[in-house]
Amino acid sequence: MSIDTDSAAAWPAEIHATLERYDVRQVAYVPDGGHAVLIQMAHDTPTMRPIALTTEEEGIALLTGAAVGGQRGVLLMQSSGVGNCVNMLSLVQMCRVPLLVIVTMRGEWGEFNPWQIPMGAATPQAFEMMGVRTVRVDRPEEVGPTLDAAARMVYDGGAAVAVLLSQRLIGAKVFVK
């Protein structure tokens, strides 16, 4: 499987720059092609600690601990993993944990896998029902300002925010034989 996109895009670099500006130290992620460039940037940044997860909900617990310990973190995942996090998001809601999640969307623009469509459609509502504000990015020029606004809400305001990177932005995955 590969990402069908016209450019390796500057938007991962904009996200990375924003995370550096906000002194994000822990980068929790479930391996994902849509986040591959950003994940590699985190691995290449000495001040960031990338942490591979086996499930998305582990990231919620990890970042709760980071916040309690005084460090800022971010969770990178795909929309198909949002459903795994619903129960764990009650921890964020009840303990008022500042949480930034960056989600690569599936089940949208040009999706070839019908199994991705239901969770892709339910992602915003799943987050919102658990008290996590969502903001969506559809165009490359929206990435920097949207990430900065979300990071400010999280790290300065103590909110929980999920930034949804649309499949149109990241490119539709295609099956490669």
N, C-alpha and C positions, 0 to 999 in steps of 0.2 A: 504494500500500500504506500502511496506517496501523496504529497500535497500538490494539487494543481493550482499554481498561483503564478501570476505574471512577474512578480518580483519577490526576491527573498526578503523584501520589505524592510523599511527603516523602522517600522512600528515596534519590533522587539527591542531595538536600541533605545527608542523613546521610553518604553516601559522600564528598561534597565536603568536609564539615567534618572528617572523619577524615583525608583526604589533606592538608588544610591543617594539622591538628594535628601530623602527622608530617613536615611541611616537604617535601612532594612538590613538586618543581619541574618535572619533565618529564612530560607526559601524552601518551603515544603512543596513537593510535587509528586504526582503520579506520572510516570513517563507518558509523553503525548507528542505526536508529530507536530501539532499546532504550536506547541510551546518549545520545541526542540532548540531553536536559536536562543531564546531567552534562558532556557535551562543551561545551555553551554556557556552563556555569558556569566551566569551565576557561578558556575564551576571555575571560571577564569578570573573571578573577582576575589581577591584575598580577604576582603572584609565581609563577604557573604558566605554563609554555610548552607550549601544545598543539601537537602535531606530527601532521599527517595523514599516514598511511602508504598506500602502494599495496598492500602485502601484510602480513599479520600477522607473518611471520617477521622483517621489517625492524625491528619493535618490539623483538624479543629482542636484536638487535645494538645498536640504539640505546640500550636500557636497560643493556646491559652496559657500553657506553662511558660512560653517565651514572654508573654505579656506580664505575667506575675513576676517573672525574673528580671523585668525591665528591658527586654529586647523587643524590637519590632520585627515582625515577620510577614510573610505573604504565602498564600496557598495557591498553587497553580494546578488547575485540573480541567477536565473536559466535562461538558454538560451531562454526559451519560453517568457521571459519578455523583451528581448532585443528590439524587434520590438516596444514595448511601449515607448522606450527611444529615438528613432531616432530624433524626433523633438526637444526634450529637449537637446540633445547632441550639437545642434547648439550653445547653451549657453556656453558650454565647449570650443567649437572651437572659437567662437567670442571673448570670454573673457580670453582665454588661462588659463583655470582653471586646476590646477593639479588634476588628477582624477585617482584613483585606483579602478577597478572593478574586483571582483573575481566571475566568472561565472561557475556554475555547468552545464555541457552540458546534453542535452536530445536529442533524435532522432538519436542516434548513436548505439554503441555497445549493442546488445541485447535488443533494445527498443521494448516494447510491444504495445505502443500507437502510431498508425500511425499519429495522429494529432501533435505529437512532431517533426516529421521528417523534415517538411519544414523549420521551424524556426531554428532548430538545424543546418541544412545545410547552412542557410543564415546568421547565427550569425557572423562569422568572417568578411564577406563582409559588413554587416550592420554597424559594428563598424568602419571598415576601411574607408567606404565612408563618415563617419562623423568625420574623422581625429583622431580616437582612434586606437593606435597601438595594435595589439593582439599578445599574446604569448600563446602557448599551452603546457599543461602538460599531458603526457600519462602514466608516470611511477612514483611510489612513490619517488624514489630517485631524481627525477627532481624537486619536489615541492619546497624544501628549496632554492636551487640556483635560480630557476626561479622567485620565489616570491621576493627574495632579489634583483635580477636584476630589476624587475618591480618596486618595491618600491623605489629603488634608482633613476630610471628614473623619477618617479612621484615626490617624495618628495625632491630630490636634483636637478633634472633637469627640473621640471615644466611640464612634459609631461602628456598625458592622455593615460593610458594603461589598457587593459582588459586581465586578465589571465584566459584562458579557461581551466577548469579542465575537461578532457575528461570523457565520460561515462565509458570508460574502467577503468579509475583510481577510480572513485567514486563507481562504481558498477551499474549494470543495475537494475532499479526498477522492482519489480515483483508485480503482483496483488495478494493480500491475501484475500481469501474469508472468 
